[in-house]
Structures are given as C-alpha cells and as structure tokens.
Amino acid sequence: MSSAQDPFYIVKEEIQESIDKLLSTFHQWEHIPAYGQEHQNLTKELLVGCDSIEWQVDELDKTISVAARDPAWYGIDEVELDRRRRCTSTARTQVRNMKKTVVAGKELDITSTSNVNGMRRELMRLPNSHQTDRSNQYAARDNDDFISSESDRQDEELDELSASVGIIGGVGITIHEELLAQEKIIEDLGTEMESTSNRLDFVQKKVAVVMKKAGAKGQIMMILFLVVLFIVLFVLVFLT
C-alpha cells in the first residue's frame, strides 16, 4: 500500500496540519500583551488544542504497537515501524514544548494576580492615619478632665466598629477566594468538555477522510485494522 493510501500517513498529515495551525496561534500568543482578555482566550485555545493533538498522537502510537506485533501481516517491516515511531515522537515533542511554554505563562499570570491581591490586602490592613493622629493627641494630653465618659463610650463604639469591619473584610476575602476556586473548577471542566468534543470531531473527520482517500483495498485493510484494534482494546479494558 502506498503512503498516499496508507491510513497511518493520512492521519499523520492531518495531525501535522493541526500542529502547524496551533503553532501559528502560538506565535500570535507570544506577541500580544500578557494579562489581557485576548491573551487569556488564546491561552485556553492553545491548551485545548495541545491536549487534543496529544490524544491523537497517543491513538496513532497505539496503532503502531498493534502493527508491531505482526508487521508482515500489515505489509510493513521494522524500518517502516521505526519511521512511524519517529513521526509520532517528533509531533509529541512539538506539542509538549508548546504546551510547557503556555502553561508557564499561565502560571505567571496567576502569580501576578495573586501578588496584586496580596498588595490590596496589605493596604486594607494599614491603620487609618486620622485615627492614629487622634490617639496620639489623646495620649499627649496630661489633663484627665478631657477624658470624659462620653469619649470613653465613643472609643468603645469605634473599637466595636473596627472589629466588625475586620470580620466583614475577612469574610469578603474568604468569599472572593472561594469564587476564584469555583471559577477555576468551572474553567477546567469547560476545557475538558471542549477537548473531548474536539476528539470526537477528530475521529469522525479522520474516518471520513480515510474512507474517502483509501481505495477499495485500503478500505478493507482499514476495516480489518479497526476490528483488530477493537479486540485489543476490549481485551485491555475488560480482561486485564
């Protein structure tokens, strides 16, 4: 079977096209300002794309493993097997390097946001200059006649109010952190759903492409290959 009709190379070309498109998006991601909405959207798109391509390469590796058990039956030899392994290894390296860079950039964004939030919290803890000045004025006064019962009552009310504000501030920070955690969970769930959808679309498209490009002989080989792959997966999942 020629390379043009071989299902492996048909799928391999499709994966390489997906990698090339993802690299174009990656170069765009590198040249836009960080911390912006567009940067975050491209980050999400790149991570979903990398996960989808990694899954495709893993599936392609499984077909190589099946063929390696009886290369003669599939009409290939050890040299061809090594060539196919190099193809998948190169594709996986490209995607992993890209994903590693994007993940590092995403973690830097999160760290920077946390630092900003930390600075805001520190500012919230700073004492009020007016209250400090007033306390210093009271401390500097030597005449006890100025310290009346009314001022004591006001000081107590201010202390209670300050304590209440501190409690409310702590609750607000806790709620904010909880909302951020829930937002992260929802974002990860959406990313996983989008990745799964991309995988299903990929399988459907590749089956259609393979059946269209492969001749009658290629279709028969493809059907036999899928039957063997199904049997292998069935044994691995249910009998091991």
N, C-alpha and C positions, 0 to 999 in steps of 0.2 A: 504494500500500500504506500503511495507517495505521500510526502509531507503535506501536500495540499488537501488530501483526503483523510489524513490521519486525525482522529478526534483529538488526540493529545495536542497536536500543533495548532489545531483550530482554536481550542480553548486557551492555549498558551498565548496566541496572538491577541485574543480578546482581553486577557489579563494584562498584557503589556500595554495595550491601548488604554486601559483603565489607569494603569500606573502613570503613563505619560500625561493624562488629563489631571491626575491628582498632583503631579509634580508642577504643572502649570499653576494650579491653585496654591500650592505650597510657596512658589516664588512670589505670588501676589501677597500671600500672608506675611512673608518676610519683609515686604517693603511698605506695609501700612502701619500707622501708629498703634502702639500697644494700648491696652486698657479701653479701647473704643468698642462700640457695639459691632461694627463690621469685623473687627479683629476677633471678637468672641464667636461670631457666627461662622467665620472661616475656620476657627479652631475646632468647633463642633463638627463642621463638614469634613475636615481633614481626618479627625479621629474616627468618624463613622466610615469614611472611605478606606482608611488603613485596616480597620477591623474586617471590613467586607473582603478586601483583597487578600488578607492573611487567611481568611477562611477558604477562599477559592484556591489559594496555593496549597493549603493543607489537603483539600479534596483531591487536587491533582497529584500530590505526593502519594495519597492512598492508592490511586490507580497505578502508579509506578511500582508500589510494593506488591500489588496483585500481579502485575505483569512479570515481576522479578521471580516469582515462584515457578513460572514455566515460560521463559522468553520465547522458546521455539514455537509454542502454540499460538503466540500473538505475532509471529513473524519478525521478531527483533532479536538482537544479540546484546552482549554485555556492553559493547561500545555505545550502542544506542541508549541503553539504560543509564550509563554514566552521563551521556549528553543530556538526557532528560533531567537527571538529578541536578546537574549544573544549572539548568534553566530555572528550576524552581528555587534553588539556593540563591541565585542572583536576584530573582524577583523578591524573595523574602528579605534579603539584606537591604534592598532599596526601600522597601516599605518600613522595615524596623527602624532604619536610620531616620527616615522622615518622621515617624511616629515619636521616636525618642526626642527629637528636637521640639516637636509641637507640645508634647507633654511637659517638657522642661519650661517652655514658655508659659503654659497654662499655670503651672505651679508658681512661677514667678509673679503672675498676675494675682493669684490668690494671696501670696505672701505680702505683696504690696498693699492689697486691700486690707489685710489684717493689720498691717502696720499703721495705716491711716485710722482704722477703727481704734487701735490702741492709743494713738495720739489723742483722739477725741475723748476717750475715756479718762486719760490723764488730765486733760483740760477740765473735764467735769469735776475732778477731784480737787482742783485748785481752790483754795479758800477765797471768799469774797473780800476784796480789799476794803470795802466800806465797813464790813463787819469787823475786820481786823483793826482798822483805824479807831473805830468806836470803842473796841475792847481796850486798846492801848490808852485811849482817853480816860476811860473809867479807871484803869489801873493807875494812871498817873495822878489821879485826884486823891488828895490826902484827907479831904473833908468828908467824914462819914455822913454828914447831913444830906448830901446829894444822893446818897444811895437809899432810896425810899422803898417802901413796899411795892409801889407801882412799877418801878424799874425792875425789881426782882420778878414781879409777875410777867412783865414783858420779856425778860430774859428767858424765863421758863417756857413761854409760848414760842419764842424763837427757837429754842433748843428742840422742842417737840416738832415744830415745823421742819427744822433741818433734818431731824431723824426720819420724818415721814418722806421728805424729798429723797433722802438717801435710799430708803426702802423702795420707793417708786422707781428711782433710777436703776436700782439693781434688778427689779422685776422687768423693766423695759429692756435692759441689756440681755437678760435671760431669754425673753421672748424673741428678741432680734436674732440671737444665736440659734434658737430653735427653728425659726423661719428659714434661716440660711441653710441649716442642715436638711430641712424638708425640701427646700428648693433644689439642693444638690441631689437628693434621692430622686425627685421627680425628673430632673435633668438626665440622670444616669438611666432611669427607666425609659425615658423617651429616646435616648441614644441607642439603647439596646433594642427597642422595638423598631427603630429606623434601620439599624444594622440587620436585624432579622428579615425585615421586608426587602432590603437590598439583596440579601442572599437568595430569597425565594425568587425575586425577579431575575437574578443572575442565572439560576438553574433553569428557569423556564426559557429564557432567551437562548442560553447555550444549547439546550436540547433542540430548539427550533433551528438554530444555526447549523448544528452538527447534522441533523436530519436533512437539511436543505443542501449543504455543501457536499456531504458524503454521497457517493454513488450507491447503487444497489448493494454492491459488495460491502461498502463502508457501513451502510445501514445494518446489514446482517451482523457485521463484526461489532457494531455499537450495541445492538440488542444483546448479543452474547456477552459482551463486556459488562453491560448493566446487570444481566442476570447473575453473572459470577460475583460482581460487586455486592449485589443484594444478599447473596448467600453468605458471603464473607462477613458483611455487617450483621446479618442475622445471627450467625454463629458467635461473633464477638459480643453482641449485646445480650443474647438470651441464654447462651450455653457456657459463658465464662463467668 
